[in-house]
Amino acid sequence: MDVCVHHGIAEISRDDWNDLLGTDCPFLRHEFLCLAEATGCVSPERGWSPRHLTITAGGRLRAAMPLYEKSHSWGEFVFDWAWANAYEQAGLSYYPKLVSAAPFTPAPGRRLLLADAADTEAASALLRAAIALAKETGCSSVHVQFPSEAELPLLQKAGLLIRKDCQFHWHNHDYRNFDEFLDTFTSVKRKKARRDRRKVRESGIRFRRIKGAEIDEQTWSVVYRLISRTFMMRGSLPYYNEAFFRGLSEQMPEGILVILAELDALPVAAAVFFESEEILYGRYWGSDGHFDALHFETCYYQGIDYCIETGKQIFEPGTQGEHKISRGFSPVSTWSAHWLAHPQFASAIEQYLNAEGKDVDKYIDAVGSRSPYKNPGEQP
């Protein structure tokens, strides 16, 4: 097996990479990663230096791993700032570090891309190569963010520590329409959801769904202005620039959806979604002002409507947000994996993760008890 480190996704064949990925999460498609690098959103200047790994055998791509050398922890959604501070206080450098992730995207999915799903030899070789690269380049650690649950045994076997967290996902139980979905709620929660939707309708706001190929530059400018305004209100700018979004319409139009909220035919809010065959991913939201219940309608209920109509099985609206529980989203476990070169810090963090994991389990039980469903035990 030949292991290679690539300093840009463009060095790897698009078709070969996408063949390994299959129909999994759109955020690791070659087009997505290439656009992120080409538009400068993911670059050494922004603290993301590509170090993608590939393994070839017999002239064929056998395995690959998205990988970045990072000089900070922004845009990962797995929070290790306390670890970095502890390193600094001990007179050590936590950065640079190696991170396998979909940049700026907390979406679970495979991080070890294999031509043969049962090829544990190639998967283990990828992890050994990542750890060897960390040692060679002076990186403090290797982090695999939001891997699939099926990958956890391999990650553990390679010596990585497993960290548990929680997100809220919606699951489609073959609902015929939104009303049938709401019929699974208790009476009080069902009335509240209908009241939220009615407020938006009575305000005169209407919605348009725009698929990737239909989103022209003018529409992207409007959408980008809306989401930028919301980011700036939180003290930052969007991770991805307008050129990146415009490129998506050309290079992977089947993977993107915009839901535009309009009042008197003028856009007042927008939500940007991505999709695979079975999953809808809610990602970016923005509005021109405050409209009662509009965020819930645009980002959650419209997404659920779309999933029911198109047969999507799962809706992942992003990280955090206990308010999602009352809208029909259920807590699910998410994961990350961590290798640290410093043995004493690795031991201390292992103890911390064991305690943290127990707290996450308690949290999942606690928020799950607030489910709006009549029979919450039957929901995922």
Beta strands, then each sheet from edge to edge (+ up, - down):
strand 1: 2-6
strand 2: 48-50
strand 3: 52-57
strand 4: 60-65
strand 5: 68-70
strand 6: 97-100
strand 7: 113-114
strand 8: 141-145
strand 9: 161-171
strand 10: 205-211
strand 11: 256-263
strand 12: 266-275
strand 13: 279-287
strand 14: 314-316
strand 15: 330-340
sheet 1: 1+ 3- 4+ 7-
sheet 2: 2+ 5- 6+ 8+ 15- 9+ 14- 13- 12+ 11- 10+
end
